[in-house]
Amino acid sequence: MKVEYKYDGVERYLRQVIEDGLFQAHDKLPSIRQLSQQLSVSKNTVIRAYQALEAIGLLYSQPRSGYRVQQTSSTVESNLSQPNSVDLLSMSKSILVQPTVKHRMPAGSAHPNTQGTAIRSLYAEIGRHSRMQTHIPSHYQLPPGNSELIKQLLKISQDLGINVKSQEIAVTHGGQQAISLAFRALTQSGDIVAVESPCYFGTLLLLESLGLKVIEIPSHNALGIDIDALELALSQWPIKAILVTPNFNNPTGSLMPIEARKQLLAVSDGVPIIEDDVFGSLYFGVPLPSLKMLDDQDRVIYINSLSKTLDSRLRIGWIIAGKYQVQIEKSLLSENMGSLNLMQSAVAEFLSSGKYRQHLNKMRRTYQQNQQRFAKLLTNELNKYPSLQDQFHLSRPEGSFLCWLTLPHSIDSFQLYQQCIKQKISLLPGNLFATQGQYQHCVRFSTANFEDTVEWRESIIKLAQLIIKLH
């Protein structure tokens, strides 16, 4: 028999008032003092109840502001979109073709920090292999890829708990090509697929090019993809594939808890899942098992890349596709008739040196420190304006180098982006991360290259001024 504690009663009360609609998504809940007086319980009891509900993703906390409601189950059906065609090309081009300039605050592109001895060693290795190639007849590297590189990618996968054999891995031209290959293996033009919302705009553009219709499933900072909403979508439409990023979704940085991962596998009921794990190695704490590890039906296609951990210019990813592997390797061959062996062999040599693991450990520490310092500077600056206090939420991911700022709905992040570019402040507007402009009041930042310098501090002050000007 389960022992019932006082905070269980407070937790039940809070669940009920939220379910009844007395508090909507992002509404502020009573303070600890107010609720302890209202329910005649101690402050510690209220704190434990709030912490329990935060742990399961029903609430989230804000420094010096208390607790707020995450999106509630009662809003799932109303927020679930219809299958949509994607049309982001014009906006994406207007942002991505901006002239390359040195920004005072380069927080837009999700490129990793490439300042360090490991990256210099990597490019020295690439240079050495390039010089060697002049004495070797020209040839392509055919799928599944360079055998030495596959051995190293196998070790990386095993470090992440994925126990497969080398013949189950195929090298791709980055993670994006791997996602494309997976969708091509699972779908045809006109099919319906499910993605997290918000979703990386590059993926949405890819789905547009494949002629697929997209159902956007709400995603929570604390829980990842909304399992209830996904289950509802699966019951209403013939979804052919589900794309998720359990480890540090782009753009929000959300981390899906282990129980939510198990629930996802349970409710998806045989529908193939594409697991994008390009940020999975950049965890700050203890890594969680991937969906691929938990999958006992061979229906998870696992995708990873070196683009976020080493350098996006390498364009080296890999795919573990199980029963779809042969089909994907055929597509790889027909798509580009092989890859550059020079790059694959050079990267294999670098990975075998042991420097990659040292680099990862350093980057995890660096990215965690960057995130903490950036978040402190930005929240302190925004809180200086009374009309913004308690009106924004900055995600604090447990890994990667991305964070997601939610602002009042009156603020158009594309207008903010346009004003910021004039000040040499780089960021990405939330409009990019959905098919219907749902996140026009949100902003994605990359803190990979954050530096606690005068330029960054002045830029953050200017950013806050631009936000309040648009409010």
C-alpha positions as CSV (number, residue, x, y, z in Angstrom):
1,M,0.0,0.0,0.0
2,K,1.4,3.4,-1.0
3,V,2.0,5.8,1.9
4,E,0.3,9.2,1.3
5,Y,2.1,12.3,2.3
6,K,0.7,15.8,2.8
7,Y,2.3,17.1,-0.5
8,D,0.3,14.3,-2.4
9,G,-2.9,16.2,-1.5
10,V,-1.4,19.5,-2.6
11,E,-0.3,17.9,-5.8
12,R,-3.7,16.5,-6.5
13,Y,-5.3,19.9,-5.8
14,L,-3.0,21.6,-8.3
15,R,-3.5,18.9,-10.9
16,Q,-7.3,19.4,-10.6
17,V,-7.3,23.2,-10.8
18,I,-5.1,23.1,-13.9
19,E,-7.2,20.3,-15.5
20,D,-10.4,22.4,-14.8
21,G,-8.8,25.3,-16.7
22,L,-8.5,27.7,-13.8
23,F,-4.9,28.1,-14.9
24,Q,-3.9,28.1,-18.6
25,A,-0.5,27.4,-20.2
26,H,2.2,29.9,-18.8
27,D,-0.1,31.3,-16.2
28,K,1.6,32.1,-12.9
29,L,0.6,29.9,-9.9
30,P,0.1,31.1,-6.4
31,S,3.3,31.8,-4.5
32,I,4.5,29.2,-2.0
33,R,3.4,31.5,0.9
34,Q,0.0,32.1,-0.6
35,L,-0.7,28.4,-1.2
36,S,0.6,27.3,2.2
37,Q,-1.9,29.8,3.8
38,Q,-4.7,28.8,1.5
39,L,-4.4,25.1,2.1
40,S,-3.2,25.3,5.7
41,V,0.0,23.4,5.0
42,S,3.7,24.2,5.5
43,K,5.7,26.0,2.9
44,N,7.9,22.8,2.6
45,T,4.9,20.8,1.7
46,V,4.0,23.3,-1.1
47,I,7.6,23.3,-2.3
48,R,7.6,19.5,-2.6
49,A,4.3,19.5,-4.5
50,Y,5.5,22.1,-6.9
51,Q,8.8,20.2,-7.4
52,A,7.0,17.0,-8.0
53,L,4.8,18.6,-10.7
54,E,7.8,20.3,-12.2
55,A,9.6,17.0,-12.4
56,I,6.9,15.5,-14.6
57,G,6.7,18.6,-16.8
58,L,3.3,20.0,-15.7
59,L,5.0,23.1,-14.3
60,Y,8.1,25.1,-14.9
61,S,9.9,27.5,-12.6
62,Q,11.4,30.9,-13.2
63,P,14.0,32.5,-11.1
64,R,12.5,35.1,-8.6
65,S,9.1,34.5,-10.3
66,G,7.8,31.3,-9.0
67,Y,6.0,28.5,-10.9
68,R,4.0,28.6,-14.1
69,V,1.9,26.1,-16.0
70,Q,3.3,24.1,-18.9
71,Q,0.9,23.4,-21.8
72,T,-2.0,21.4,-20.2
73,S,-3.6,18.2,-21.5
74,S,-6.9,20.0,-21.9
75,T,-5.4,22.2,-24.6
76,V,-3.9,19.3,-26.6
77,E,-6.8,18.8,-29.0
78,S,-7.3,22.5,-29.7
79,N,-3.6,23.1,-30.3
80,L,-3.1,20.0,-32.6
81,S,-2.6,21.2,-36.1
82,Q,-4.0,19.6,-39.3
83,P,-1.6,18.1,-41.7
84,N,0.1,21.0,-43.5
85,S,2.2,21.5,-46.5
86,V,5.4,23.3,-45.7
87,D,6.2,26.7,-47.3
88,L,9.2,28.2,-45.6
89,L,11.5,28.7,-48.5
90,S,11.0,32.5,-49.0
91,M,11.5,33.4,-45.3
92,S,14.4,31.0,-44.9
93,K,16.2,32.5,-47.9
94,S,15.7,36.0,-46.6
95,I,17.5,35.0,-43.4
96,L,20.1,32.5,-44.6
97,V,21.4,34.6,-47.5
98,Q,22.3,37.5,-45.3
99,P,25.8,38.8,-46.0
100,T,28.5,37.1,-44.0
101,V,29.7,39.7,-41.5
102,K,31.4,39.6,-38.2
103,H,28.7,39.9,-35.6
104,R,29.2,41.5,-32.2
105,M,26.9,38.8,-30.8
106,P,27.0,35.7,-33.1
107,A,24.1,33.7,-31.6
108,G,22.2,32.8,-34.7
109,S,23.8,29.8,-36.5
110,A,23.9,26.5,-34.6
111,H,27.6,25.9,-35.4
112,P,29.8,24.4,-32.7
113,N,32.8,26.2,-31.2
114,T,35.8,25.5,-33.4
115,Q,38.4,27.3,-31.3
116,G,40.7,24.8,-29.7
117,T,43.6,22.4,-30.2
118,A,41.5,19.5,-31.2
119,I,40.0,21.3,-34.2
120,R,43.5,22.5,-35.2
121,S,44.7,18.9,-35.0
122,L,41.7,17.7,-37.1
123,Y,42.5,20.2,-39.9
124,A,46.2,19.3,-39.7
125,E,45.1,15.7,-40.3
126,I,42.9,16.7,-43.2
127,G,45.8,18.7,-44.7
128,R,48.1,15.7,-44.4
129,H,45.6,13.4,-46.1
130,S,45.1,16.0,-48.8
131,R,48.8,16.0,-49.6
132,M,48.9,12.2,-49.6
133,Q,46.1,12.1,-52.2
134,T,48.3,13.6,-54.9
135,H,50.1,10.2,-55.0
136,I,47.0,8.1,-55.1
137,P,44.7,7.5,-58.1
138,S,41.4,9.4,-57.7
139,H,38.4,7.4,-56.5
140,Y,35.1,7.7,-54.7
141,Q,34.2,6.1,-51.4
142,L,31.2,3.9,-52.0
143,P,28.5,3.2,-49.4
144,P,28.4,2.3,-46.6
145,G,31.6,4.4,-46.2
146,N,35.3,4.2,-45.2
147,S,35.8,1.1,-43.1
148,E,38.1,2.8,-40.6
149,L,35.7,5.7,-40.1
150,I,32.8,3.2,-39.5
151,K,34.9,1.6,-36.8
152,Q,35.3,4.9,-35.1
153,L,31.6,5.8,-35.5
154,L,30.7,2.4,-34.0
155,K,32.8,3.3,-30.9
156,I,31.0,6.6,-30.6
157,S,27.6,4.9,-30.9
158,Q,28.7,2.3,-28.3
159,D,29.7,5.1,-25.9
160,L,26.1,6.3,-26.3
161,G,24.8,2.8,-25.4
162,I,23.9,1.7,-28.9
163,N,25.2,-1.8,-29.4
164,V,25.3,-2.6,-33.1
165,K,27.7,-4.1,-35.5
166,S,29.8,-2.2,-38.0
167,Q,27.9,-3.5,-40.9
168,E,24.7,-1.8,-39.5
169,I,26.2,1.7,-40.0
170,A,26.3,3.8,-43.1
171,V,28.2,7.0,-43.5
172,T,26.2,10.0,-44.9
173,H,26.8,13.5,-46.1
174,G,25.8,15.0,-42.7
175,G,22.8,14.4,-40.5
176,Q,20.4,16.1,-42.9
177,Q,21.1,13.7,-45.7
178,A,20.6,10.8,-43.2
179,I,17.1,12.3,-42.3
180,S,16.3,12.6,-46.0
181,L,17.3,9.0,-46.7
182,A,15.2,7.8,-43.8
183,F,12.1,9.7,-45.0
184,R,12.6,8.5,-48.5
185,A,12.7,4.9,-47.3
186,L,9.5,5.3,-45.3
187,T,7.3,7.6,-47.3
188,Q,6.1,8.8,-50.7
189,S,5.1,12.2,-51.8
190,G,1.8,13.2,-50.3
191,D,2.2,11.1,-47.1
192,I,1.7,12.5,-43.6
193,V,4.5,12.6,-41.1
194,A,4.7,13.8,-37.5
195,V,7.3,16.1,-36.1
196,E,7.9,18.0,-32.9
197,S,6.8,21.6,-32.8
198,P,8.8,23.8,-32.8
199,C,11.0,21.9,-35.3
200,Y,14.4,22.7,-36.9
201,F,13.6,24.7,-40.1
202,G,16.1,22.7,-42.2
203,T,14.0,19.6,-41.5
204,L,10.8,21.4,-42.5
205,L,12.4,22.6,-45.7
206,L,13.5,19.0,-46.4
207,L,9.9,17.7,-45.9
208,E,8.7,20.4,-48.2
209,S,11.1,19.2,-50.9
210,L,9.9,15.6,-50.5
211,G,6.3,16.7,-50.9
212,L,5.3,15.4,-47.4
213,K,2.5,16.8,-45.3
214,V,3.4,17.6,-41.7
215,I,1.5,17.3,-38.4
216,E,3.2,19.4,-35.8
217,I,3.0,17.8,-32.4
218,P,3.5,20.3,-29.4
219,S,6.8,19.8,-27.5
220,H,7.5,20.8,-23.9
221,N,10.8,22.1,-22.6
222,A,10.6,19.5,-19.7
223,L,9.1,16.5,-21.5
224,G,9.8,16.7,-25.2
225,I,7.1,15.7,-27.6
226,D,3.6,15.7,-26.1
227,I,2.6,12.0,-26.0
228,D,-1.1,12.7,-25.6
229,A,-1.1,14.9,-28.6
230,L,0.9,12.4,-30.6
231,E,-1.5,9.6,-29.6
232,L,-4.5,11.7,-30.7
233,A,-2.8,12.5,-34.1
234,L,-2.1,8.8,-34.7
235,S,-5.7,8.0,-34.1
236,Q,-6.9,10.6,-36.6
237,W,-4.5,10.4,-39.5
238,P,-2.4,7.7,-41.3
239,I,1.0,8.9,-40.1
240,K,3.8,7.1,-41.9
241,A,6.7,8.2,-39.8
242,I,7.6,10.2,-36.7
243,L,10.7,12.4,-36.4
244,V,11.8,13.2,-32.8
245,T,14.9,14.6,-31.1
246,P,14.8,13.2,-27.6
247,N,18.1,14.7,-26.7
248,F,18.1,18.5,-26.9
249,N,15.6,19.4,-29.6
250,N,16.5,22.1,-32.0
251,P,15.4,24.9,-31.2
252,T,14.2,24.4,-27.6
253,G,16.9,22.2,-26.2
254,S,14.2,20.0,-24.6
255,L,15.3,16.6,-23.1
256,M,12.7,13.8,-23.1
257,P,12.7,11.9,-19.7
258,I,13.1,8.1,-19.8
259,E,9.5,7.4,-19.0
260,A,8.3,9.6,-21.9
261,R,10.6,7.8,-24.2
262,K,9.1,4.5,-23.2
263,Q,5.6,6.0,-23.6
264,L,6.5,7.2,-27.1
265,L,7.5,3.7,-28.2
266,A,4.3,2.3,-26.7
267,V,1.8,4.7,-28.2
268,S,3.4,4.9,-31.7
269,D,2.1,1.3,-32.2
270,G,4.4,0.1,-35.0
271,V,4.8,3.5,-36.8
272,P,8.5,3.9,-37.7
273,I,10.4,6.5,-35.6
274,I,13.4,8.5,-36.9
275,E,15.6,9.5,-34.0
276,D,17.8,12.6,-34.6
277,D,20.6,12.5,-32.0
278,V,23.0,15.0,-33.4
279,F,23.2,16.8,-30.0
280,G,23.1,13.6,-27.9
281,S,26.8,13.6,-27.0
282,L,26.7,17.2,-25.6
283,Y,24.9,16.3,-22.4
284,F,25.9,18.1,-19.1
285,G,24.8,15.4,-16.7
286,V,24.1,11.7,-17.1
287,P,23.1,10.6,-20.6
288,L,19.7,8.9,-21.1
289,P,19.2,5.8,-23.2
290,S,18.3,6.5,-26.8
291,L,15.0,5.4,-28.4
292,K,17.2,3.0,-30.4
293,M,18.4,1.4,-27.2
294,L,14.9,1.0,-25.9
295,D,13.4,-0.3,-29.2
296,D,12.7,-4.0,-29.3
297,Q,10.8,-4.0,-32.6
298,D,13.5,-2.7,-35.0
299,R,11.5,0.3,-36.0
300,V,13.7,3.2,-34.8
301,I,16.1,4.6,-37.4
302,Y,19.0,6.3,-35.5
303,I,20.8,9.3,-36.9
304,N,23.9,11.1,-35.7
305,S,26.5,13.5,-37.0
306,L,29.8,15.2,-36.2
307,S,28.4,18.5,-37.3
308,K,27.5,19.7,-33.8
309,T,30.3,18.0,-31.8
310,L,33.3,18.8,-34.2
311,D,32.6,21.0,-37.2
312,S,29.6,21.4,-39.4
313,R,31.9,21.8,-42.4
314,L,32.9,18.2,-42.2
315,R,29.5,17.0,-43.5
316,I,29.9,13.6,-41.9
317,G,26.9,11.8,-40.4
318,W,25.8,8.3,-40.0
319,I,22.6,6.2,-40.0
320,I,21.7,3.0,-38.2
321,A,18.5,1.9,-40.0
322,G,18.0,-1.8,-39.1
323,K,15.7,-3.5,-41.5
324,Y,15.8,-0.4,-43.8
325,Q,19.6,-0.4,-44.1
326,V,20.0,-2.1,-47.5
327,Q,17.4,0.2,-49.0
328,I,19.1,3.3,-47.6
329,E,22.5,2.2,-48.9
330,K,21.0,1.8,-52.4
331,S,19.6,5.3,-52.1
332,L,23.0,6.6,-51.0
333,L,24.7,5.1,-54.0
334,S,22.1,6.4,-56.5
335,E,22.1,9.9,-54.9
336,N,25.8,10.8,-55.1
337,M,27.7,7.8,-56.4
338,G,29.9,7.8,-53.3
339,S,31.7,10.4,-51.1
340,L,35.1,11.9,-50.8
341,N,37.4,9.3,-49.3
342,L,39.9,12.0,-48.3
343,M,37.6,13.6,-45.7
344,Q,36.4,10.2,-44.4
345,S,39.9,8.8,-44.0
346,A,41.2,12.0,-42.4
347,V,38.4,12.1,-39.8
348,A,38.8,8.4,-39.1
349,E,42.5,9.1,-38.3
350,F,41.6,12.0,-36.0
351,L,38.9,10.0,-34.2
352,S,41.3,7.1,-33.6
353,S,43.8,9.4,-31.9
354,G,41.7,9.8,-28.7
355,K,41.5,13.5,-29.1
356,Y,37.8,13.5,-29.9
357,R,36.8,12.2,-26.5
358,Q,38.9,14.8,-24.8
359,H,37.4,17.4,-27.0
360,L,33.8,16.3,-26.1
361,N,34.6,16.6,-22.4
362,K,35.9,20.1,-22.8
363,M,33.0,21.2,-25.0
364,R,30.4,19.9,-22.5
365,R,32.0,22.1,-19.8
366,T,32.4,25.0,-22.1
367,Y,28.8,24.9,-23.4
368,Q,27.3,24.5,-19.9
369,Q,29.3,27.5,-18.7
370,N,28.3,29.5,-21.8
371,Q,24.7,28.8,-21.3
372,Q,24.7,29.7,-17.6
373,R,26.5,33.0,-18.2
374,F,24.4,34.0,-21.2
375,A,21.2,33.1,-19.4
376,K,22.2,35.2,-16.3
377,L,23.1,38.2,-18.4
378,L,20.0,38.1,-20.6
379,T,17.5,37.5,-17.8
380,N,19.0,40.1,-15.6
381,E,18.8,42.6,-18.4
382,L,15.2,41.8,-19.4
383,N,14.1,41.9,-15.7
384,K,15.2,45.5,-15.5
385,Y,12.1,46.4,-17.5
386,P,8.9,46.2,-15.3
387,S,6.7,45.4,-18.3
388,L,8.8,42.4,-19.1
389,Q,9.2,41.0,-15.7
390,D,7.5,37.6,-15.4
391,Q,6.5,37.9,-19.1
392,F,9.3,35.8,-20.7
393,H,10.8,32.4,-20.4
394,L,14.3,31.3,-21.3
395,S,14.9,27.6,-21.6
396,R,17.8,26.1,-19.7
397,P,18.7,22.9,-21.6
398,E,20.6,20.1,-19.9
399,G,22.9,19.8,-22.9
400,S,23.8,21.2,-26.4
401,F,24.4,25.0,-27.0
402,L,20.9,26.1,-27.9
403,C,18.3,28.0,-25.9
404,W,14.8,29.3,-26.7
405,L,13.3,32.6,-25.5
406,T,9.6,32.9,-25.3
407,L,8.4,36.6,-25.2
408,P,5.0,38.2,-25.0
409,H,2.8,37.6,-28.0
410,S,2.9,41.3,-28.9
411,I,6.5,40.9,-30.0
412,D,7.2,39.9,-33.6
413,S,10.5,38.0,-33.6
414,F,11.1,38.5,-37.3
415,Q,10.9,42.3,-36.8
416,L,13.3,41.8,-33.8
417,Y,15.6,39.8,-36.0
418,Q,15.6,42.6,-38.7
419,Q,16.4,45.2,-36.0
420,C,19.1,43.1,-34.5
421,I,20.9,42.5,-37.8
422,K,21.4,46.3,-38.1
423,Q,23.2,46.1,-34.7
424,K,25.3,43.1,-35.8
425,I,23.4,40.9,-33.4
426,S,22.7,37.5,-34.8
427,L,19.7,35.3,-33.7
428,L,16.9,33.3,-35.3
429,P,13.2,34.3,-35.2
430,G,10.8,31.6,-34.0
431,N,8.7,31.9,-37.2
432,L,11.2,29.7,-38.9
433,F,10.5,26.7,-36.7
434,A,6.9,26.0,-37.7
435,T,4.7,25.8,-40.8
436,Q,2.1,28.3,-39.7
437,G,4.2,30.9,-37.9
438,Q,3.1,29.7,-34.5
439,Y,6.3,30.9,-32.7
440,Q,6.5,34.5,-34.0
441,H,7.0,35.6,-30.4
442,C,10.0,33.3,-29.8
443,V,13.7,33.5,-30.5
444,R,16.4,30.8,-30.8
445,F,19.9,31.6,-29.6
446,S,23.1,29.6,-29.9
447,T,25.6,30.1,-27.1
448,A,28.4,27.9,-28.6
449,N,30.6,30.9,-29.2
450,F,29.5,33.0,-26.3
451,E,32.3,35.1,-24.7
452,D,31.9,37.2,-21.6
453,T,33.2,40.3,-23.4
454,V,32.3,43.9,-23.6
455,E,30.8,43.3,-27.1
456,W,28.6,40.5,-25.9
457,R,27.4,42.4,-22.8
458,E,26.7,45.5,-24.8
459,S,24.8,43.5,-27.4
460,I,22.7,41.8,-24.8
461,I,21.8,45.3,-23.4
462,K,20.9,46.4,-26.9
463,L,18.9,43.3,-27.5
464,A,16.8,44.0,-24.4
465,Q,16.2,47.6,-25.6
466,L,15.0,46.4,-29.0
467,I,12.7,43.9,-27.3
468,I,11.1,46.5,-25.1
469,K,10.8,48.8,-28.0
470,L,8.7,46.2,-29.8
471,H,6.6,45.3,-26.8
